[in-house]
Amino acid sequence: MVNMKKTISSCLIVIACLILSGCTNEYDRKDIEQYVRDDLGLNGFTVSRSYTEIKDDDGYTDYRWEVTESDGTVFYVLDDYYYSFEFVTNSLRDNWNAVHVKKYLSTADLTGFDLDVPDEKHFMASVEITGNYSSRKELHEIAERLNDLADGSDLDLSLLFTIKYDHPYRTIGDYEKTEGDFQGTVRKSQHVTCDYTEGAMLHLLLDMRYEDRLREFTEEEIRNHVRNSEHSLGIKQSDGSWYMPEDLVCSFFSYGISFPTIYEVLRRTGYPVYGTKDDFTFTGIDGSVYEMSESFIDNDWYYYIKDGEHVPMEAYFYDHFYSGELKEFTGIEVAEKWMIEREEKEGENSSSEEQ
């Protein structure tokens, strides 16, 4: 029993020491040299004889080693300390790619792009190519240019990019609809395609009913997208079945149904509605008169009008109603495809249990 108590005490002491010391490694100059050789595949470099201590934003002290390549290019290897899984730990990381990207892009053709270069305080951050597109054609052109940029370097550099989709109702206050943004990294060994972004762009166009821009896509492309989307919109019929229009969707983030799409649902179901998708009115089943428009913004907050009074949306950036709210207004029940499939599955399970 005494020996067991001593063993338990020893274990507790060891555990306490581990907690106090954390899971850290001590790296010296030789470790940095090995990291540069093994992880970066470099030869013919020199590592500084000493490191620089840097206090990071979390209050930990990091250690920065300077590495000079044979051509004089200087980059850093950081012995980075941070809190993880209830312990303080550390690991090595470098800014070799960022240094070479900055060097390469300083002489590249960046017409139409901006370059975000980190300041000295954020020396480990990536260099980022930024830009905008406003059409399907421009999206494809940008993808080609990014691939060409990657190919233009002698090194297999990883180029970080963010290309924003410019559309009419992108921003309100500090909120942005970013579903159609093109983001990622490109390198000569890994080109980018815009297939996913193109689908996200199309979904946004359908959601917000940007009819003029929808002409960039064929009817077949629109049907295929809606058919395969978990967020396609269903309208409940009088017999309890669901009608799935070939060109209507709900929000990609399940925020619900947009103002312009509400107009389409009302119009297509024969519900009395007046105006256009951009500004319309209808009388609800409660007798109140509702008016909705994307232009209804007060102090960077969306609202709708009920019986002449401004009613703010639940959140300042909401220009969608949850599907159940449309039923409250009009008696028309709508739902997203994934909701309908869940409802049908639950119905099948209930039937099986009853049998």
Solvent accessible surface area in square Angstrom, and as a share of the most:
residue,aa,sasa,rsa
1,M,165,0.74
2,V,99,0.57
3,N,115,0.59
4,M,120,0.54
5,K,123,0.52
6,K,131,0.56
7,T,79,0.46
8,I,92,0.47
9,S,55,0.36
10,S,61,0.39
11,C,66,0.40
12,L,110,0.54
13,I,110,0.56
14,V,87,0.50
15,I,88,0.45
16,A,46,0.36
17,C,72,0.43
18,L,93,0.46
19,I,103,0.52
20,L,156,0.78
21,S,71,0.46
22,G,8,0.08
23,C,72,0.43
24,T,53,0.31
25,N,81,0.42
26,E,163,0.73
27,Y,60,0.23
28,D,79,0.41
29,R,72,0.26
30,K,156,0.66
31,D,47,0.24
32,I,0,0.00
33,E,41,0.18
34,Q,96,0.43
35,Y,30,0.11
36,V,0,0.00
37,R,112,0.41
38,D,97,0.50
39,D,96,0.50
40,L,47,0.24
41,G,56,0.53
42,L,30,0.15
43,N,125,0.64
44,G,56,0.54
45,F,32,0.13
46,T,85,0.50
47,V,3,0.02
48,S,36,0.23
49,R,201,0.73
50,S,78,0.50
51,Y,99,0.38
52,T,66,0.38
53,E,111,0.50
54,I,43,0.22
55,K,143,0.61
56,D,37,0.19
57,D,126,0.66
58,D,107,0.56
59,G,42,0.41
60,Y,56,0.21
61,T,41,0.24
62,D,4,0.02
63,Y,53,0.20
64,R,45,0.16
65,W,11,0.04
66,E,74,0.33
67,V,0,0.00
68,T,44,0.26
69,E,27,0.12
70,S,102,0.66
71,D,99,0.51
72,G,47,0.45
73,T,13,0.07
74,V,60,0.35
75,F,1,0.00
76,Y,39,0.15
77,V,0,0.00
78,L,7,0.03
79,D,5,0.02
80,D,20,0.10
81,Y,37,0.14
82,Y,74,0.28
83,Y,134,0.51
84,S,31,0.20
85,F,185,0.77
86,E,136,0.61
87,F,62,0.26
88,V,46,0.26
89,T,26,0.15
90,N,7,0.04
91,S,39,0.25
92,L,31,0.15
93,R,104,0.38
94,D,36,0.19
95,N,11,0.05
96,W,39,0.14
97,N,46,0.23
98,A,13,0.10
99,V,35,0.20
100,H,14,0.06
101,V,3,0.02
102,K,103,0.44
103,K,109,0.46
104,Y,44,0.17
105,L,3,0.01
106,S,85,0.55
107,T,120,0.70
108,A,26,0.20
109,D,97,0.50
110,L,34,0.17
111,T,99,0.58
112,G,69,0.66
113,F,19,0.08
114,D,96,0.50
115,L,54,0.27
116,D,72,0.37
117,V,66,0.38
118,P,37,0.23
119,D,84,0.43
120,E,117,0.52
121,K,149,0.63
122,H,92,0.41
123,F,28,0.12
124,M,29,0.13
125,A,44,0.34
126,S,61,0.40
127,V,6,0.03
128,E,40,0.18
129,I,2,0.01
130,T,29,0.17
131,G,8,0.08
132,N,100,0.51
133,Y,2,0.01
134,S,41,0.26
135,S,27,0.17
136,R,49,0.18
137,K,143,0.60
138,E,68,0.30
139,L,0,0.00
140,H,76,0.34
141,E,74,0.33
142,I,17,0.09
143,A,7,0.05
144,E,111,0.50
145,R,74,0.27
146,L,0,0.00
147,N,22,0.11
148,D,95,0.49
149,L,14,0.07
150,A,3,0.02
151,D,67,0.35
152,G,50,0.48
153,S,7,0.05
154,D,145,0.75
155,L,72,0.36
156,D,53,0.27
157,L,4,0.02
158,S,25,0.16
159,L,1,0.01
160,L,60,0.30
161,F,2,0.01
162,T,17,0.10
163,I,0,0.00
164,K,79,0.34
165,Y,1,0.00
166,D,74,0.39
167,H,6,0.03
168,P,87,0.55
169,Y,63,0.24
170,R,21,0.08
171,T,78,0.45
172,I,9,0.05
173,G,45,0.43
174,D,128,0.66
175,Y,48,0.18
176,E,61,0.28
177,K,12,0.05
178,T,63,0.36
179,E,29,0.13
180,G,0,0.00
181,D,18,0.09
182,F,9,0.04
183,Q,120,0.53
184,G,28,0.27
185,T,70,0.41
186,V,0,0.00
187,R,78,0.28
188,K,76,0.32
189,S,82,0.53
190,Q,121,0.54
191,H,91,0.41
192,V,22,0.13
193,T,100,0.58
194,C,6,0.03
195,D,100,0.52
196,Y,164,0.62
197,T,7,0.04
198,E,22,0.10
199,G,23,0.23
200,A,9,0.07
201,M,0,0.00
202,L,8,0.04
203,H,5,0.02
204,L,2,0.01
205,L,0,0.00
206,L,0,0.00
207,D,3,0.02
208,M,3,0.01
209,R,8,0.03
210,Y,13,0.05
211,E,60,0.27
212,D,92,0.47
213,R,50,0.18
214,L,12,0.06
215,R,186,0.68
216,E,59,0.27
217,F,15,0.06
218,T,80,0.46
219,E,132,0.59
220,E,106,0.47
221,E,57,0.26
222,I,22,0.11
223,R,76,0.28
224,N,59,0.30
225,H,43,0.19
226,V,5,0.03
227,R,134,0.49
228,N,115,0.59
229,S,14,0.09
230,E,85,0.38
231,H,34,0.15
232,S,4,0.03
233,L,0,0.00
234,G,0,0.00
235,I,4,0.02
236,K,63,0.27
237,Q,75,0.34
238,S,129,0.83
239,D,116,0.60
240,G,40,0.38
241,S,55,0.35
242,W,40,0.14
243,Y,111,0.42
244,M,70,0.31
245,P,3,0.02
246,E,103,0.46
247,D,36,0.19
248,L,0,0.00
249,V,0,0.00
250,C,0,0.00
251,S,2,0.01
252,F,74,0.31
253,F,99,0.41
254,S,39,0.25
255,Y,61,0.23
256,G,4,0.04
257,I,0,0.00
258,S,0,0.00
259,F,0,0.00
260,P,3,0.02
261,T,0,0.00
262,I,0,0.00
263,Y,28,0.11
264,E,11,0.05
265,V,0,0.00
266,L,0,0.00
267,R,124,0.45
268,R,90,0.33
269,T,62,0.36
270,G,64,0.61
271,Y,41,0.16
272,P,83,0.52
273,V,27,0.16
274,Y,148,0.56
275,G,53,0.51
276,T,77,0.45
277,K,42,0.18
278,D,72,0.37
279,D,60,0.31
280,F,1,0.00
281,T,41,0.24
282,F,2,0.01
283,T,69,0.40
284,G,5,0.04
285,I,111,0.56
286,D,85,0.44
287,G,53,0.51
288,S,13,0.08
289,V,74,0.43
290,Y,5,0.02
291,E,43,0.19
292,M,0,0.00
293,S,1,0.01
294,E,4,0.02
295,S,77,0.50
296,F,24,0.10
297,I,71,0.36
298,D,75,0.39
299,N,142,0.73
300,D,78,0.40
301,W,98,0.35
302,Y,2,0.01
303,Y,25,0.09
304,Y,24,0.09
305,I,29,0.15
306,K,70,0.30
307,D,86,0.44
308,G,64,0.62
309,E,125,0.56
310,H,105,0.47
311,V,43,0.25
312,P,86,0.54
313,M,11,0.05
314,E,134,0.60
315,A,23,0.18
316,Y,60,0.23
317,F,41,0.17
318,Y,34,0.13
319,D,2,0.01
320,H,10,0.05
321,F,5,0.02
322,Y,92,0.35
323,S,18,0.12
324,G,44,0.42
325,E,55,0.25
326,L,0,0.00
327,K,98,0.41
328,E,124,0.55
329,F,20,0.08
330,T,7,0.04
331,G,43,0.41
332,I,24,0.12
333,E,51,0.23
334,V,4,0.02
335,A,11,0.08
336,E,2,0.01
337,K,47,0.20
338,W,81,0.29
339,M,54,0.24
340,I,10,0.05
341,E,79,0.35
342,R,133,0.49
343,E,79,0.35
344,E,91,0.41
345,K,131,0.55
346,E,98,0.44
347,G,39,0.37
348,E,114,0.51
349,N,75,0.38
350,S,56,0.36
351,S,56,0.36
352,S,76,0.49
353,E,146,0.66
354,E,151,0.67
355,Q,188,0.84
